[in-house]
Amino acid sequence: MAEIIHETSHQILGPFLIDRQQLESLDKILRDEWSRFEEERSRELNAAVEQELKRYPEEHKEQEEEARKRFRSELEKSRDFRARMECFLYLRDGSVAKVPDFSSAYRETELQDKSPHGFYAVLESGENSCKVMLSDDPAGLKVEVAPTGSEFVLQTLMVLKNWQNAVQPPKWQRIWSYFRFPLWMAWLFSVAISFLFLQAAAETHANGQLTQEALSLITNNVSAQNQSRAIQLLLAKSFDYHPQPIRIIYPGWFYILLLGGFIYVVALSFSPKVTVGVGRGERQVRFWRGYSKFLVITTPCFIFTTFMWPKIRHFIETHFP
């Protein structure tokens, strides 16, 4: 029968904006999992002590309790039964702050003027371990457990994966950070295509005027006086020659695309970065969430006003004069 080996790590990429409530939720999960880890470690430690006692000489049976304490003390100091629960905040000034848990960071006066851009939490109890890492290079949140194949730590991974999924940024926000340069290219391309379209429309209109004037002369019997003018108009139409510069009329939507599009591309060039809501990070999380919400609401309105509304208005004016 095939053996299924489950993954022991899970990573989600994206510019995470972790607020206080989400940090407190993570703290609760870590505390609950730490209690499980400690219970499992205590069980394994007791089993190891009993295994050592089996090798204890029978003639010293009366010292069994003392030996049990000594064996337990020695095993607790060994690497096989190490235990630690630590939390770290990575600050933008390059320093690292070690805290008992993330909730306690809100009570640290030294952190009130800091801007965390990541964190690291580790639980190690005996052979079981769990790590939660938030970094901004690359931007992502990763959960990792060990040992491989342990059903006990896989349960911890499942709980933390649910938390990951709950705090992950929307897909459009993840894509946003990777498409800043293509946005500039798309805007420049749209402006260039729109300009060429308006230029072609102006040339078509100018040629139409030449044709109309020539037809007017022809239909009214070309006199000797107007003959040279008619020939001039026909030649200008044939060789696409315009004695006067063609005047291009720029409609309102073109200015919206040119100026409004430039403003939007500049605005979209600044995308959220990984931010943890501790100290100054709280204000930054609120700013980036408000900024993102503003762009989500106004961008479709801008696209509709620039590209769709002119066509709708033209259709209405044409069919419902």
N, C-alpha and C positions, 0 to 999 in steps of 0.2 A: 504493500500500500504506500502511495506517495506521501511524503512528509511535506507539509506546507510551512514555509518559513516566512513569517510576517515581517514587515518592515519595522525597523526600530527607530526611525526618524521621520520627521515630516516638516517640510519647509514651505512657506508661502512668501512669494516675493511681493514687494510693493512698499510704497511710502506710508508706513503705519503711523497713525496718530492715536496714541494711547492716552486716554484721559484718566482721571482719578478713579472713577467707578470701575473701569476695566482693570486698573492696577489692583484695586482692593479685591476684585473678583479673583484675580490671579493669586493674590496672597492667600485667600481662603482655600483655593485648590491646593496650593503648595503645603499649607498647614495640614490639610486633611491627608494628603499623600505622605507627608512626613510621619504622621501618626501610624499609617499603615506600614511604612518602611521600618519604623522603630519596633513595632510589634513583631514583624517578620524577623528582624535582627535579633530581638530578644529570644524568640523561639529557636533560631539557629544557634545562638550563643548557648542556651541551655542544653541543647542537644550535643554541642561540642564539649561542654563541661562534663556531661554524663559520659561521653566517650572517653575522656581523659581519666575519669574516676574508675572506669573498668580496668585500667592498667595500674591502679593504685594497690599497693601491697595489702593483703588481707590482715597482716599483723598490725597495721596502723588504721584499722577500721574506725577506732574511736576518734581519729583526727579527720574523718571524712568531711565534716562541715568546714573545717579550717582549710582543707585542701580544695574544696569546692570554691571558696572565696578566692584562694590564690590562683587557681586555674582561670577563674572568670576574670580576675584583674589582669592576668597576663594576656588572655585572649582579646580583651577589650583594647589593649594597646597594640595588638598586631594589625597588620595591613588588611587581613581578611575580614576584620570586623570594625574597620574605621567608620566613623560617622561624622558628618558635617552637613549643615544647612547654611548656605551663605547667599547673600544677594549683593549685587554691585550695580552701580549706575555709571555709565560712561558720559562724561561731560564734554561740551564743545571746546573747552579750553585745554583738552588733552588729559585731564586728570580723571581719576576713578574714585568714586565714593562707595565705601562698603557700609551697608546698612543691615540691621537685623532682619527687616522685611521692608517691602516697598511702601507700606502704609506709614511706617515710622519716618520715612523721608520727608513727609509733610511737616513733621515737628522739628526737623533739623534747621536751625537758623542759618547755618553755613550754606545750605542749598537753596535758599530763597531767591538768590540772585544768579543762580546757575541755570543752564539750559541743557538738560540731558538729551542725548541723541541715540541712546541704546541702553540695554541692560543685560545682565547675565545672572541667572539663578541656578544653583546646583544643589541637589540632594544626593548624598552618598551615605548609604547605610548597609554595611556588609558588602555583599556582592551586587546589590541593587543600586542603581544610580539613575538620575534624571537631570537633564540640563535644558534650560529655556534661554534662548539667545536672541536678542533683537539688535540688529546692526544696520548701519546706513551705507555700508560699502562691501558688498552690494546690499541694497535695501531689502531686508527680509526678516522674517520671524521663523526660527527653527526650534523644534523640540526633538530631543534625542534621549533614548533610554537604553539601558544595558542591564543584564546580559541578553544576547540574542537568543530567541526561543523561549524566553521566560514569560509565561502567562501572567505572572504577577506584575511585571513592569509594563506589559502590553496594556493592562487595564489603566495604568497611569497615562500611557500614551494616548489612549482613546479619550480620556477626560480632557487632557490638554489640547488635543486636536479639536475638540468641540469648542474650547475657548478660542483657539486660533481662528476657527471659522467665524466665530461671533464678532471678532474684532478686526477681521481683514478688511482692507479698503475695497470699494467697488471696482469692478474690472476697468471701467472707463478711466478711473484715477490712476490705475497701474499703467494703462496704455499711454496716458497723458505724459508721463515723465520720459517716455521713449520717443515721442513724436514731435518734439519741439522744433527741430530742424526741418522735418517734412512739412510742418505747418507754414513755415516761412516760404518754402518752395511752392506750396499750394496757393498761398496768397499772391505771390509774384506771378505765378502762372495764370491765375484768374484775372489779375489786373491786365496782363499782357493780352490775353485772349479777348477780354472785353474791349480794350483799346482798338485792337485789330478789327473787331466786329463793328465798332462805331465808325472807324475810318472807312471800312468797306461800305457801310450804310450811307455815309456822307458822299462817297464817290458815286454810288448808285443814284443818289438823289440829284447830284450835280449833272450826271449824264442824262438823267430823266428830264431835267430842265432844258438841256441842250436839245434833246429830241423834241420836246414839246414846242420849243421856239421854232425849230426847223419845220415841223409839221404845220405850224401856224402860218409860216411864210409860204409853204408850198400850197396849202389849201386855199389861200387867198390870192392865187395867181402871182407868181414871182415876177416882179417888175425888174426892169434893168437896174433900178436903184437898189433893190433888195437882193439882187442875184448874188453879188459878192458876199453879202452877209449870210445867205443860205449856204453857199459853198463853204464858207468859213465854219459854220456850225456843223455841217456834215463831216468836214475833215477833222474838226476837234473831237466829234463823237467817234469817228473811225479810229483815230490814233490816241484816244483817251487823253487829249490835251486840254488843259484848263488854263486859260490866260490869267485868271484870278485864283489865288490860293483857296483851296477847298476849306470851308469852315465846318469844323466838326462840332456838333451840338452834343454836349455831355448831359445826359439825364441825371435826375437826382440819385437813382440807385447806383450810378457809377461813383459818385462822390461818397456815398455810404460805403461802397466796397473799398474805395481807395483810403479814405481817412478812418472810417469805422473799422475796416479790416485791419489796418495798421495798428490801431489801438488794441484790438482783440488779440492779434498775434503777439504783440508785446506783453499783454496781460497773460496769455497762455504760455509765454516763455518762462514764467515763474511758476514752478510746480511745487507741491508740498514735499517736504523732506521728513525723514523719520524724526518724530518728536515725542518725548515722554512728558506727560503733564505733571511735572514737579518743578517748583520754583517758577522761573520765567517760562518754562515749557507749558504751563497751564494757559497762559495768554496766547502763546504761539499755536497751541492746539485749537483754541477757539477761533483765532484769526484764520488759519488755513481751512477749517471747516466752513466758516462763513464765506470765505473767498471762493472755495470750491462750489458752494451752493449758489452763489451769485452767478458764476460762470455757467453752471448747469442750466439755470433759468433763462439767462439773457442770450446765450449763444444760439439756441434754436430760434429765438425771436429775431436775432440779427440775420440768420440765414434766410428765414422766411421773408423778412422785409427786403433783403437785397436781391434774392434770386427768384422767389416765387410770387410775391405780391405784384411786381411790375407786369408779369404775364397774366395774372388774374385780372388786374385792372384793365389791361389792353383788351382782354376777352370781353369784359363787361362793357367797355366803351364801344367795342365793335358790334357786339350783338344786341346790346341794349342802349342805343343812343338816347 
